[in-house]
């Protein structure tokens, strides 16, 4: 739930998210009593094989390419 809350609230860092959690309604809305630290998240994610996550990124990147969302990020001139 912390990851969903952090992305939906667009916090720039875990520290900013923890501050918003302490000051706002994050605990009420998302049911988060405490923000997990970096070490905990790494221990949780390290056993996962990147191969499991690759399709998510591949599909997301494909959709961004089809929708031309990446075009403004190009930094090399197109010689065509």
Biopython code that builds the backbone (N, CA, C, O; Angstrom):
import numpy as np
from Bio.PDB.StructureBuilder import StructureBuilder

atoms = [
    (1, "UNK", "N", (0.823, -1.198, 0.000)),
    (1, "UNK", "CA", (0.000, 0.000, 0.000)),
    (1, "UNK", "C", (0.866, 1.261, 0.000)),
    (1, "UNK", "O", (0.484, 2.285, -0.566)),
    (2, "UNK", "N", (2.029, 1.176, 0.638)),
    (2, "UNK", "CA", (2.914, 2.339, 0.679)),
    (2, "UNK", "C", (3.345, 2.747, -0.722)),
    (2, "UNK", "O", (3.389, 3.935, -1.040)),
    (3, "UNK", "N", (3.666, 1.758, -1.564)),
    (3, "UNK", "CA", (4.091, 2.070, -2.930)),
    (3, "UNK", "C", (2.949, 2.724, -3.705)),
    (3, "UNK", "O", (3.168, 3.705, -4.416)),
    (4, "UNK", "N", (1.744, 2.195, -3.577)),
    (4, "UNK", "CA", (0.584, 2.793, -4.258)),
    (4, "UNK", "C", (0.350, 4.218, -3.771)),
    (4, "UNK", "O", (0.094, 5.120, -4.569)),
    (5, "UNK", "N", (0.437, 4.410, -2.484)),
    (5, "UNK", "CA", (0.220, 5.744, -1.922)),
    (5, "UNK", "C", (1.303, 6.709, -2.377)),
    (5, "UNK", "O", (1.011, 7.857, -2.710)),
    (6, "UNK", "N", (2.563, 6.251, -2.394)),
    (6, "UNK", "CA", (3.658, 7.135, -2.770)),
    (6, "UNK", "C", (3.528, 7.580, -4.221)),
    (6, "UNK", "O", (3.748, 8.749, -4.538)),
    (7, "UNK", "N", (3.167, 6.640, -5.109)),
    (7, "UNK", "CA", (3.027, 7.006, -6.515)),
    (7, "UNK", "C", (1.782, 7.849, -6.771)),
    (7, "UNK", "O", (1.816, 8.755, -7.603)),
    (8, "UNK", "N", (0.707, 7.572, -6.086)),
    (8, "UNK", "CA", (-0.502, 8.357, -6.323)),
    (8, "UNK", "C", (-0.387, 9.764, -5.740)),
    (8, "UNK", "O", (-1.032, 10.692, -6.230)),
    (9, "UNK", "N", (0.422, 9.926, -4.708)),
    (9, "UNK", "CA", (0.625, 11.254, -4.114)),
    (9, "UNK", "C", (1.816, 11.971, -4.728)),
    (9, "UNK", "O", (2.081, 13.124, -4.388)),
    (10, "UNK", "N", (2.536, 11.316, -5.621)),
    (10, "UNK", "CA", (3.706, 11.855, -6.318)),
    (10, "UNK", "C", (4.701, 12.512, -5.382)),
    (10, "UNK", "O", (5.123, 13.646, -5.607)),
    (11, "UNK", "N", (5.069, 11.804, -4.343)),
    (11, "UNK", "CA", (6.090, 12.295, -3.428)),
    (11, "UNK", "C", (7.457, 12.188, -4.092)),
    (11, "UNK", "O", (7.767, 11.158, -4.691)),
    (12, "UNK", "N", (8.284, 13.231, -3.999)),
    (12, "UNK", "CA", (9.591, 13.198, -4.648)),
    (12, "UNK", "C", (10.602, 12.291, -3.948)),
    (12, "UNK", "O", (11.602, 11.906, -4.554)),
    (13, "UNK", "N", (10.358, 11.945, -2.685)),
    (13, "UNK", "CA", (11.284, 11.090, -1.950)),
    (13, "UNK", "C", (10.536, 10.379, -0.825)),
    (13, "UNK", "O", (9.402, 10.726, -0.496)),
    (14, "UNK", "N", (11.198, 9.373, -0.242)),
    (14, "UNK", "CA", (10.599, 8.679, 0.892)),
    (14, "UNK", "C", (10.448, 9.618, 2.081)),
    (14, "UNK", "O", (9.479, 9.526, 2.834)),
    (15, "UNK", "N", (11.416, 10.528, 2.246)),
    (15, "UNK", "CA", (11.338, 11.474, 3.351)),
    (15, "UNK", "C", (10.116, 12.385, 3.201)),
    (15, "UNK", "O", (9.395, 12.626, 4.170)),
    (16, "UNK", "N", (9.889, 12.887, 1.993)),
    (16, "UNK", "CA", (8.721, 13.737, 1.745)),
    (16, "UNK", "C", (7.428, 12.948, 1.940)),
    (16, "UNK", "O", (6.449, 13.471, 2.471)),
    (17, "UNK", "N", (7.429, 11.692, 1.509)),
    (17, "UNK", "CA", (6.246, 10.851, 1.686)),
    (17, "UNK", "C", (5.974, 10.599, 3.163)),
    (17, "UNK", "O", (4.826, 10.654, 3.604)),
    (18, "UNK", "N", (7.037, 10.320, 3.934)),
    (18, "UNK", "CA", (6.868, 10.083, 5.365)),
    (18, "UNK", "C", (6.352, 11.335, 6.070)),
    (18, "UNK", "O", (5.547, 11.246, 6.997)),
    (19, "UNK", "N", (6.818, 12.497, 5.626)),
    (19, "UNK", "CA", (6.331, 13.757, 6.209)),
    (19, "UNK", "C", (4.846, 13.947, 5.892)),
    (19, "UNK", "O", (4.064, 14.329, 6.762)),
    (20, "UNK", "N", (4.466, 13.679, 4.645)),
    (20, "UNK", "CA", (3.057, 13.797, 4.255)),
    (20, "UNK", "C", (2.201, 12.798, 5.028)),
    (20, "UNK", "O", (1.069, 13.095, 5.410)),
    (21, "UNK", "N", (2.762, 11.606, 5.252)),
    (21, "UNK", "CA", (2.032, 10.590, 6.006)),
    (21, "UNK", "C", (1.787, 11.044, 7.436)),
    (21, "UNK", "O", (0.702, 10.853, 7.985)),
    (22, "UNK", "N", (2.800, 11.643, 8.025)),
    (22, "UNK", "CA", (2.684, 12.092, 9.405)),
    (22, "UNK", "C", (1.734, 13.272, 9.549)),
    (22, "UNK", "O", (1.045, 13.401, 10.561)),
    (23, "UNK", "N", (1.698, 14.140, 8.526)),
    (23, "UNK", "CA", (0.897, 15.358, 8.613)),
    (23, "UNK", "C", (-0.498, 15.229, 8.013)),
    (23, "UNK", "O", (-1.394, 15.996, 8.365)),
    (24, "UNK", "N", (-0.691, 14.276, 7.121)),
    (24, "UNK", "CA", (-1.954, 14.216, 6.385)),
    (24, "UNK", "C", (-2.809, 13.022, 6.713)),
    (24, "UNK", "O", (-2.727, 12.449, 7.799)),
    (25, "UNK", "N", (-3.631, 12.660, 5.752)),
    (25, "UNK", "CA", (-4.588, 11.575, 5.919)),
    (25, "UNK", "C", (-4.131, 10.271, 5.290)),
    (25, "UNK", "O", (-4.945, 9.380, 5.046)),
    (26, "UNK", "N", (-2.829, 10.149, 5.024)),
    (26, "UNK", "CA", (-2.335, 8.944, 4.362)),
    (26, "UNK", "C", (-2.653, 7.700, 5.185)),
    (26, "UNK", "O", (-3.043, 6.673, 4.631)),
    (27, "UNK", "N", (-2.491, 7.785, 6.486)),
    (27, "UNK", "CA", (-2.782, 6.634, 7.345)),
    (27, "UNK", "C", (-4.258, 6.267, 7.278)),
    (27, "UNK", "O", (-4.606, 5.086, 7.286)),
    (28, "UNK", "N", (-5.118, 7.260, 7.214)),
    (28, "UNK", "CA", (-6.562, 7.007, 7.156)),
    (28, "UNK", "C", (-6.971, 6.445, 5.801)),
    (28, "UNK", "O", (-7.727, 5.476, 5.736)),
    (29, "UNK", "N", (-6.481, 7.041, 4.726)),
    (29, "UNK", "CA", (-6.882, 6.648, 3.371)),
    (29, "UNK", "C", (-6.288, 5.299, 2.981)),
    (29, "UNK", "O", (-6.994, 4.422, 2.483)),
    (30, "UNK", "N", (-4.973, 5.138, 3.213)),
    (30, "UNK", "CA", (-4.280, 3.939, 2.757)),
    (30, "UNK", "C", (-4.020, 2.915, 3.857)),
    (30, "UNK", "O", (-3.570, 1.807, 3.566)),
    (31, "UNK", "N", (-4.291, 3.259, 5.102)),
    (31, "UNK", "CA", (-4.062, 2.335, 6.211)),
    (31, "UNK", "C", (-2.594, 2.102, 6.518)),
    (31, "UNK", "O", (-2.212, 1.007, 6.929)),
    (32, "UNK", "N", (-1.766, 3.125, 6.321)),
    (32, "UNK", "CA", (-0.329, 3.001, 6.542)),
    (32, "UNK", "C", (0.025, 3.620, 7.883)),
    (32, "UNK", "O", (-0.186, 4.812, 8.103)),
    (33, "UNK", "N", (0.559, 2.812, 8.765)),
    (33, "UNK", "CA", (0.962, 3.325, 10.074)),
    (33, "UNK", "C", (2.409, 3.794, 10.056)),
    (33, "UNK", "O", (2.777, 4.723, 10.774)),
    (34, "UNK", "N", (3.233, 3.143, 9.225)),
    (34, "UNK", "CA", (4.656, 3.450, 9.186)),
    (34, "UNK", "C", (5.168, 3.225, 7.771)),
    (34, "UNK", "O", (4.768, 2.263, 7.116)),
    (35, "UNK", "N", (6.049, 4.100, 7.292)),
    (35, "UNK", "CA", (6.614, 3.955, 5.952)),
    (35, "UNK", "C", (7.789, 2.983, 6.020)),
    (35, "UNK", "O", (8.671, 3.148, 6.863)),
    (36, "UNK", "N", (7.819, 1.965, 5.140)),
    (36, "UNK", "CA", (8.942, 1.028, 5.155)),
    (36, "UNK", "C", (10.235, 1.715, 4.721)),
    (36, "UNK", "O", (10.226, 2.571, 3.836)),
    (37, "UNK", "N", (11.336, 1.336, 5.347)),
    (37, "UNK", "CA", (12.627, 1.940, 5.022)),
    (37, "UNK", "C", (13.204, 1.296, 3.761)),
    (37, "UNK", "O", (12.713, 0.265, 3.302)),
    (38, "UNK", "N", (14.249, 1.911, 3.209)),
    (38, "UNK", "CA", (14.901, 1.390, 2.011)),
    (38, "UNK", "C", (15.391, -0.035, 2.209)),
    (38, "UNK", "O", (15.216, -0.886, 1.337)),
    (39, "UNK", "N", (16.003, -0.291, 3.353)),
    (39, "UNK", "CA", (16.559, -1.616, 3.624)),
    (39, "UNK", "C", (15.473, -2.679, 3.577)),
    (39, "UNK", "O", (15.678, -3.744, 2.995)),
    (40, "UNK", "N", (14.333, -2.409, 4.173)),
    (40, "UNK", "CA", (13.231, -3.368, 4.169)),
    (40, "UNK", "C", (12.765, -3.644, 2.736)),
    (40, "UNK", "O", (12.540, -4.795, 2.362)),
    (41, "UNK", "N", (12.624, -2.587, 1.946)),
    (41, "UNK", "CA", (12.161, -2.768, 0.563)),
    (41, "UNK", "C", (13.171, -3.556, -0.252)),
    (41, "UNK", "O", (12.788, -4.397, -1.066)),
    (42, "UNK", "N", (14.463, -3.295, -0.043)),
    (42, "UNK", "CA", (15.481, -4.051, -0.762)),
    (42, "UNK", "C", (15.446, -5.528, -0.369)),
    (42, "UNK", "O", (15.531, -6.401, -1.232)),
    (43, "UNK", "N", (15.323, -5.808, 0.924)),
    (43, "UNK", "CA", (15.260, -7.196, 1.378)),
    (43, "UNK", "C", (14.040, -7.904, 0.804)),
    (43, "UNK", "O", (14.086, -9.102, 0.524)),
    (44, "UNK", "N", (12.971, -7.179, 0.633)),
    (44, "UNK", "CA", (11.748, -7.744, 0.092)),
    (44, "UNK", "C", (11.864, -8.011, -1.413)),
    (44, "UNK", "O", (11.365, -9.020, -1.909)),
    (45, "UNK", "N", (12.525, -7.100, -2.134)),
    (45, "UNK", "CA", (12.588, -7.198, -3.589)),
    (45, "UNK", "C", (13.795, -7.959, -4.122)),
    (45, "UNK", "O", (13.734, -8.491, -5.231)),
    (46, "UNK", "N", (14.891, -8.029, -3.369)),
    (46, "UNK", "CA", (16.109, -8.670, -3.864)),
    (46, "UNK", "C", (15.918, -10.118, -4.306)),
    (46, "UNK", "O", (16.509, -10.514, -5.310)),
    (47, "UNK", "N", (15.126, -10.924, -3.609)),
    (47, "UNK", "CA", (14.962, -12.321, -4.070)),
    (47, "UNK", "C", (14.205, -12.451, -5.391)),
    (47, "UNK", "O", (14.274, -13.502, -6.029)),
    (48, "UNK", "N", (13.495, -11.428, -5.812)),
    (48, "UNK", "CA", (12.736, -11.510, -7.060)),
    (48, "UNK", "C", (13.657, -11.447, -8.263)),
    (48, "UNK", "O", (14.595, -10.650, -8.301)),
    (49, "UNK", "N", (13.389, -12.281, -9.232)),
    (49, "UNK", "CA", (14.156, -12.264, -10.469)),
    (49, "UNK", "C", (13.684, -11.086, -11.330)),
    (49, "UNK", "O", (12.480, -10.868, -11.473)),
    (50, "UNK", "N", (14.622, -10.327, -11.903)),
    (50, "UNK", "CA", (14.226, -9.225, -12.796)),
    (50, "UNK", "C", (13.401, -9.704, -13.984)),
    (50, "UNK", "O", (12.650, -8.929, -14.576)),
    (51, "UNK", "N", (13.542, -10.972, -14.330)),
    (51, "UNK", "CA", (12.769, -11.518, -15.452)),
    (51, "UNK", "C", (11.267, -11.442, -15.188)),
    (51, "UNK", "O", (10.481, -11.343, -16.130)),
    (52, "UNK", "N", (10.861, -11.489, -13.931)),
    (52, "UNK", "CA", (9.439, -11.386, -13.595)),
    (52, "UNK", "C", (8.913, -9.980, -13.854)),
    (52, "UNK", "O", (7.743, -9.805, -14.195)),
    (53, "UNK", "N", (9.765, -8.988, -13.693)),
    (53, "UNK", "CA", (9.334, -7.605, -13.850)),
    (53, "UNK", "C", (9.501, -7.087, -15.280)),
    (53, "UNK", "O", (8.868, -6.105, -15.667)),
    (54, "UNK", "N", (10.341, -7.742, -16.049)),
    (54, "UNK", "CA", (10.633, -7.267, -17.409)),
    (54, "UNK", "C", (9.384, -7.079, -18.276)),
    (54, "UNK", "O", (9.293, -6.063, -18.965)),
    (55, "UNK", "N", (8.408, -8.014, -18.278)),
    (55, "UNK", "CA", (7.213, -7.800, -19.110)),
    (55, "UNK", "C", (6.446, -6.525, -18.751)),
    (55, "UNK", "O", (5.863, -5.887, -19.628)),
    (56, "UNK", "N", (6.441, -6.156, -17.485)),
    (56, "UNK", "CA", (5.753, -4.927, -17.096)),
    (56, "UNK", "C", (6.407, -3.710, -17.730)),
    (56, "UNK", "O", (5.728, -2.824, -18.249)),
    (57, "UNK", "N", (7.734, -3.678, -17.682)),
    (57, "UNK", "CA", (8.450, -2.557, -18.269)),
    (57, "UNK", "C", (8.374, -2.577, -19.791)),
    (57, "UNK", "O", (8.244, -1.532, -20.429)),
    (58, "UNK", "N", (8.456, -3.772, -20.364)),
    (58, "UNK", "CA", (8.389, -3.894, -21.825)),
    (58, "UNK", "C", (7.039, -3.405, -22.335)),
    (58, "UNK", "O", (6.978, -2.634, -23.292)),
    (59, "UNK", "N", (5.972, -3.843, -21.709)),
    (59, "UNK", "CA", (4.637, -3.420, -22.138)),
    (59, "UNK", "C", (4.439, -1.927, -21.921)),
    (59, "UNK", "O", (3.879, -1.247, -22.780)),
    (60, "UNK", "N", (4.889, -1.413, -20.786)),
    (60, "UNK", "CA", (4.755, 0.021, -20.518)),
    (60, "UNK", "C", (5.547, 0.856, -21.505)),
    (60, "UNK", "O", (5.057, 1.873, -21.996)),
    (61, "UNK", "N", (6.778, 0.428, -21.803)),
    (61, "UNK", "CA", (7.611, 1.149, -22.762)),
    (61, "UNK", "C", (7.005, 1.109, -24.154)),
    (61, "UNK", "O", (7.030, 2.102, -24.880)),
    (62, "UNK", "N", (6.462, -0.036, -24.519)),
    (62, "UNK", "CA", (5.819, -0.175, -25.832)),
    (62, "UNK", "C", (4.652, 0.804, -25.964)),
    (62, "UNK", "O", (4.495, 1.446, -27.002)),
    (63, "UNK", "N", (3.843, 0.917, -24.926)),
    (63, "UNK", "CA", (2.709, 1.844, -24.961)),
    (63, "UNK", "C", (3.190, 3.300, -25.050)),
    (63, "UNK", "O", (2.594, 4.110, -25.761)),
    (64, "UNK", "N", (4.247, 3.619, -24.341)),
    (64, "UNK", "CA", (4.803, 4.984, -24.404)),
    (64, "UNK", "C", (5.336, 5.293, -25.799)),
    (64, "UNK", "O", (5.174, 6.410, -26.290)),
    (65, "UNK", "N", (5.970, 4.313, -26.441)),
    (65, "UNK", "CA", (6.478, 4.517, -27.792)),
    (65, "UNK", "C", (5.345, 4.692, -28.792)),
    (65, "UNK", "O", (5.417, 5.555, -29.666)),
    (66, "UNK", "N", (4.316, 3.892, -28.673)),
    (66, "UNK", "CA", (3.167, 4.003, -29.591)),
    (66, "UNK", "C", (2.448, 5.328, -29.437)),
    (66, "UNK", "O", (1.970, 5.898, -30.417)),
    (67, "UNK", "N", (2.371, 5.815, -28.223)),
    (67, "UNK", "CA", (1.686, 7.071, -27.966)),
    (67, "UNK", "C", (2.563, 8.296, -28.147)),
    (67, "UNK", "O", (2.127, 9.414, -27.869)),
    (68, "UNK", "N", (3.799, 8.104, -28.612)),
    (68, "UNK", "CA", (4.755, 9.194, -28.847)),
    (68, "UNK", "C", (5.086, 9.979, -27.577)),
    (68, "UNK", "O", (5.472, 11.145, -27.649)),
    (69, "UNK", "N", (4.934, 9.339, -26.415)),
    (69, "UNK", "CA", (5.224, 10.015, -25.149)),
    (69, "UNK", "C", (6.721, 10.205, -24.933)),
    (69, "UNK", "O", (7.132, 11.062, -24.151)),
    (70, "UNK", "N", (7.542, 9.409, -25.626)),
    (70, "UNK", "CA", (8.987, 9.501, -25.450)),
    (70, "UNK", "C", (9.642, 10.470, -26.431)),
    (70, "UNK", "O", (10.809, 10.820, -26.258)),
    (71, "UNK", "N", (8.921, 10.906, -27.446)),
    (71, "UNK", "CA", (9.491, 11.792, -28.460)),
    (71, "UNK", "C", (10.084, 13.078, -27.870)),
    (71, "UNK", "O", (11.169, 13.480, -28.291)),
    (72, "UNK", "N", (9.424, 13.736, -26.919)),
    (72, "UNK", "CA", (10.015, 14.964, -26.358)),
    (72, "UNK", "C", (11.306, 14.712, -25.574)),
    (72, "UNK", "O", (12.043, 15.655, -25.285)),
    (73, "UNK", "N", (11.583, 13.464, -25.230)),
    (73, "UNK", "CA", (12.772, 13.140, -24.453)),
    (73, "UNK", "C", (13.977, 12.806, -25.332)),
    (73, "UNK", "O", (15.071, 12.591, -24.809)),
    (74, "UNK", "N", (13.804, 12.757, -26.640)),
    (74, "UNK", "CA", (14.902, 12.452, -27.544)),
    (74, "UNK", "C", (15.905, 13.596, -27.540)),
    (74, "UNK", "O", (15.532, 14.769, -27.555)),
    (75, "UNK", "N", (17.188, 13.233, -27.518)),
    (75, "UNK", "CA", (18.200, 14.282, -27.470)),
    (75, "UNK", "C", (19.113, 14.261, -28.686)),
    (75, "UNK", "O", (19.930, 15.166, -28.855)),
    (76, "UNK", "N", (18.994, 13.253, -29.532)),
    (76, "UNK", "CA", (19.766, 13.203, -30.758)),
    (76, "UNK", "C", (18.897, 13.701, -31.910)),
    (76, "UNK", "O", (17.701, 13.418, -31.969)),
    (77, "UNK", "N", (19.509, 14.437, -32.810)),
    (77, "UNK", "CA", (18.777, 14.942, -33.961)),
    (77, "UNK", "C", (18.422, 13.800, -34.893)),
    (77, "UNK", "O", (19.234, 12.903, -35.124)),
    (78, "UNK", "N", (17.215, 13.830, -35.427)),
    (78, "UNK", "CA", (16.776, 12.829, -36.386)),
    (78, "UNK", "C", (17.224, 13.264, -37.771)),
    (78, "UNK", "O", (16.806, 14.316, -38.255)),
    (79, "UNK", "N", (18.070, 12.468, -38.416)),
    (79, "UNK", "CA", (18.628, 12.847, -39.721)),
    (79, "UNK", "C", (17.730, 12.508, -40.890)),
    (79, "UNK", "O", (18.094, 12.779, -42.034)),
    (80, "UNK", "N", (16.577, 11.929, -40.643)),
    (80, "UNK", "CA", (15.674, 11.544, -41.741)),
    (80, "UNK", "C", (15.011, 12.721, -42.364)),
    (80, "UNK", "O", (14.225, 12.565, -43.298)),
]
sb = StructureBuilder()
sb.init_structure("model")
sb.init_model(0)
sb.init_chain("A")
sb.init_seg("    ")
for serial, (resi, resn, name, xyz) in enumerate(atoms, 1):
    if name == "N":
        sb.init_residue(resn, " ", resi, " ")
    sb.init_atom(name, np.array(xyz, "f"), 0.0, 1.0, " ", f" {name:<3s}", serial, name[0])
structure = sb.get_structure()
